[in-house]
């Protein structure tokens, strides 16, 4: 299982952001080996490690424009904490996996469809609408904290530095990093963290880091790579539909 997570989390990054994190989130449940809660925990960890690896390859947080650093970090962290707190309240009220799967299945399918949209539909510039930008970062981070992934799919189609297929913007990586940091920190402080074998977590982190670094370094779009991306995105759609089918 640890080797499966290593290969899966590394390969998922070739689907490109924002589809990559959703592919991990839905794919784990579609494999019938992980519960929704386990998939949320692992996809949150993958999101944090891959975002950190991407930022480090771009010389860290300095890759984010100065005017956006503090606003993005604070809004994303608060949003991640809020999203995870909503999730913890839901699981306390409805502890069963089926209830959680039913509530999340349709939103996950919609966010997966958003992730497959090839380019931003509308734009929201920080320079023009700072309040809208903070609201956007907060809301997308709430989605990240609650679903374990998916917020960047909304981010990609609404923000002017939205996620392009050829390059992952540093602001998007910082949003993901801070959102999942807040979500995981709250999970640990509340004593709600799931227990996984250490070697499984290690392989998951290694796969996320390798996938993020190699995917970012690869700039060419050959026919083989293009076909693999299409196959991975098709699997994302099938995995999201599988999550919906399992919840019914």
C-alpha positions in Angstrom: 0.0 0.0 0.0 2.9 2.4 0.8 4.4 1.8 -2.7 0.9 2.3 -4.3 0.7 5.7 -2.5 4.2 6.7 -3.6 3.4 5.9 -7.3 -0.1 7.3 -7.2 0.7 10.6 -5.6 3.6 11.2 -7.9 1.7 10.2 -11.1 -1.3 12.4 -10.1 0.7 15.6 -10.5 1.0 15.0 -14.2 -2.7 15.8 -14.5 -1.6 19.4 -13.7 -3.1 21.7 -11.2 -5.9 22.1 -10.1 -6.9 18.6 -11.2 -4.0 16.9 -9.4 -5.2 17.3 -5.9 -8.7 16.4 -6.8 -7.4 13.3 -8.5 -5.7 12.2 -5.3 -8.8 13.0 -3.2 -11.3 11.2 -5.4 -8.9 8.4 -6.6 -8.3 7.2 -3.0 -12.0 6.8 -2.4 -12.6 5.2 -5.8 -9.9 2.6 -5.0 -12.3 1.2 -2.3 -9.4 1.0 0.1 -9.8 4.4 1.8 -12.7 5.9 3.6 -13.7 9.5 2.9 -12.0 10.7 6.1 -8.8 8.8 5.3 -8.9 10.3 1.8 -9.3 13.8 3.2 -6.4 13.3 5.6 -4.0 12.0 2.9 -5.0 14.5 0.2 -4.5 17.3 2.7 -1.0 16.0 3.4 -0.3 15.6 -0.3 -1.5 19.2 -1.0 0.8 20.6 1.8 3.9 18.7 0.7 3.4 19.4 -3.1 2.8 23.1 -2.5 5.8 23.3 -0.3 8.0 21.5 -2.8 6.7 23.8 -5.6 7.4 26.9 -3.6 10.9 25.8 -2.6 11.7 25.1 -6.3 10.8 28.8 -6.9 13.0 30.2 -4.1 10.3 30.0 -1.5 7.6 32.5 -0.6 9.6 35.2 -2.3 8.3 33.9 -5.5 4.9 35.4 -4.5 4.5 39.1 -5.3 5.1 41.2 -2.2 1.7 42.8 -2.2 0.0 39.4 -2.1 2.1 37.4 0.4 0.6 38.4 3.8 -2.9 38.7 2.4 -2.8 35.3 0.7 -1.2 33.6 3.7 -3.5 35.0 6.3 -6.7 34.5 4.3 -5.7 31.0 3.3 -4.8 29.9 6.8 -8.0 31.2 8.3 -10.0 29.6 5.5 -8.3 26.2 6.0 -9.0 26.3 9.7 -12.7 27.2 9.1 -13.1 24.5 6.5 -11.6 21.9 8.7 -13.6 23.0 11.7 -16.8 22.6 9.7 -15.7 19.1 8.7 -14.9 18.2 12.4 -18.3 19.4 13.4 -20.0 17.4 10.7 -18.1 14.2 11.6 -19.0 14.7 15.2 -22.7 15.0 14.4 -22.6 12.3 11.7 -19.7 9.9 12.5 -20.5 7.5 9.7 -18.5 7.5 6.4 -21.7 7.1 4.3 -23.1 10.4 5.5 -19.9 12.2 4.8 -19.7 10.6 1.3 -23.2 11.6 0.5 -22.7 15.2 1.5 -19.4 15.6 -0.4 -20.0 13.5 -3.5 -21.9 16.1 -5.7 -19.6 19.0 -4.8 -16.6 16.9 -5.5 -18.0 16.0 -8.9 -18.7 19.7 -9.7 -15.2 20.8 -8.6 -13.7 18.0 -10.7 -15.6 19.4 -13.7 -14.3 22.9 -12.9 -10.7 21.5 -12.8 -11.1 20.3 -16.3 -12.0 23.8 -17.7 -9.0 24.7 -19.9 -8.7 28.4 -19.0 -10.1 31.0 -16.5 -13.7 32.1 -17.3 -13.6 35.4 -15.3 -11.0 37.4 -13.6 -10.5 39.0 -10.2 -7.4 41.2 -9.9 -5.8 42.0 -6.5 -4.9 45.5 -7.7 -8.5 46.3 -8.7 -10.5 44.4 -6.0 -8.4 43.6 -2.9 -11.5 42.7 -0.9 -12.7 40.3 -3.5 -9.2 38.7 -3.6 -9.2 38.1 0.1 -12.7 36.7 0.0 -11.7 34.4 -2.9 -8.7 33.1 -1.0 -10.7 32.5 2.1 -13.5 30.7 0.4 -11.3 28.5 -1.7 -9.3 27.6 1.4 -12.5 26.7 3.2 -13.2 24.2 0.4 -9.6 22.9 0.7 -10.1 22.4 4.5 -13.5 20.8 4.2 -13.1 18.5 1.2 -9.3 18.0 1.4 -9.0 19.4 -2.1 -11.0 21.3 -4.7 -10.6 24.9 -3.7 -8.0 25.6 -6.3 -10.4 24.5 -9.0 -12.6 27.5 -8.1 -9.5 29.7 -7.7 -8.3 28.8 -11.2 -11.4 30.0 -13.0 -11.9 33.2 -11.0 -8.5 34.8 -10.3 -6.4 36.7 -12.7 -3.3 34.7 -11.7 -5.4 31.6 -12.0 -3.8 28.3 -12.5 -2.4 27.8 -16.0 -1.7 24.4 -17.5 1.9 25.3 -18.4 2.9 26.8 -15.1 1.6 26.8 -11.5 1.5 30.3 -10.1 3.3 30.7 -6.7 0.2 32.5 -5.2 -1.9 29.4 -5.9 0.8 27.2 -4.2 0.9 29.6 -1.2 -2.9 29.4 -0.9 -2.8 25.6 -0.9 0.1 25.5 1.5 -1.4 27.8 4.1 -4.9 26.3 3.8 -3.8 22.8 4.4 -1.4 23.9 7.1 -4.2 25.4 9.0 -6.5 22.4 8.4 -3.9 19.9 9.5 -2.9 21.9 12.5 -6.5 22.2 13.7 -6.9 18.4 13.2 -3.9 17.6 15.4 -4.8 20.2 18.1 -8.4 18.7 18.3 -7.1 15.2 18.6 -8.9 14.2 15.5 -5.9 13.1 13.5 -6.2 9.6 11.9 -3.4 7.1 12.7 -1.5 5.9 9.6 1.6 3.7 9.6 4.7 5.9 9.5 6.1 4.3 6.3 2.8 5.0 4.6 3.0 8.7 5.4 6.6 8.8 4.4 5.9 7.3 1.0 2.9 9.6 0.5 5.1 12.7 1.2 7.8 11.4 -1.0 5.5 10.8 -3.9 3.9 14.2 -3.5 7.3 15.9 -3.4 8.7 14.0 -6.4 5.5 14.5 -8.4 5.5 18.3 -7.8 9.2 18.8 -8.5 9.4 16.6 -11.7 6.1 17.9 -13.1 7.2 21.5 -12.6 10.6 20.8 -14.2 9.0 19.2 -17.3 8.1 21.9 -19.7 7.8 20.0 -23.0 4.4 18.8 -24.2 5.1 15.7 -26.2 2.4 13.5 -27.6 3.0 10.8 -24.9 2.8 13.3 -22.1 -0.3 14.9 -23.6 -2.0 11.5 -23.9 -1.1 10.7 -20.3 -2.6 13.9 -19.1 -5.8 13.2 -21.0 -5.9 9.7 -19.4 -5.4 11.1 -15.9 -8.1 13.7 -16.3 -10.5 11.0 -17.6 -9.7 9.0 -14.5 -10.4 12.0 -12.4 -13.9 12.3 -13.9 -14.5 8.5 -13.5 -13.2 8.6 -9.9 -15.5 11.5 -9.0 -18.4 9.6 -10.6 -17.4 6.6 -8.5 -17.5 8.6 -5.3 -21.0 9.7 -6.3 -22.0 6.1 -7.0 -20.6 4.8 -3.7 -22.6 7.4 -1.8 -26.0 6.4 -3.3 
